């Protein structure tokens, strides 16, 4: 039986998969590092890690998508 945290991780992964094509199009990607205490830890990869608008990508793209699909998440943190 799936735990609550496993359900959250599954939903977060689905959210990331939905935005991955947009990141890939610009030569980037995203990696899920951890989900702990309703916080999501991710790492932007490729061009997204050094892009001047990566902050906007995190705030507008990643955070909004995760919050829309997984409202119980408290914070999304970019691990560099």
Secondary structure by P-SEA (a helix, b strand, c coil): cccaaaaaaaaaaaaaaaaaaaaaaaccccccccccccbbbbbbccccccccaaaaaaaccaaaaaaaaccccccccccc
